[in-house]
Amino acid sequence: MVWVFALLCGAHLNTAECTSDTAIDVIRFPDARNDLACMRDSMATVASLAIQARPDEYWKFVCVRAQQQEAANLAERASEEPERHE
């Protein structure tokens, strides 16, 4: 099983710099069966969200195996209250 996260990042960050620590917001999506399903389903899910990236922001999708430490860090950040979104 693959854990799926969407990171909302500022456009001033390159993709490698967009992490759970630098993201404006982190959202946990439903788990995916594999990496391909993770990416395909993430793009469809984010398109229907009420939270949309502003012109100076972008979405980055992260697909990680549940047993990886990165998954635990992302899950912790995703459970925090969002910093902004009117």
Secondary structure by P-SEA (a helix, b strand, c coil): cbbbbbbbccccccccccccccccbbbbccccccaaaaaaaaaaaaaaccccccccbbbbbbbbccccaaaaaaaaaaaccccccc
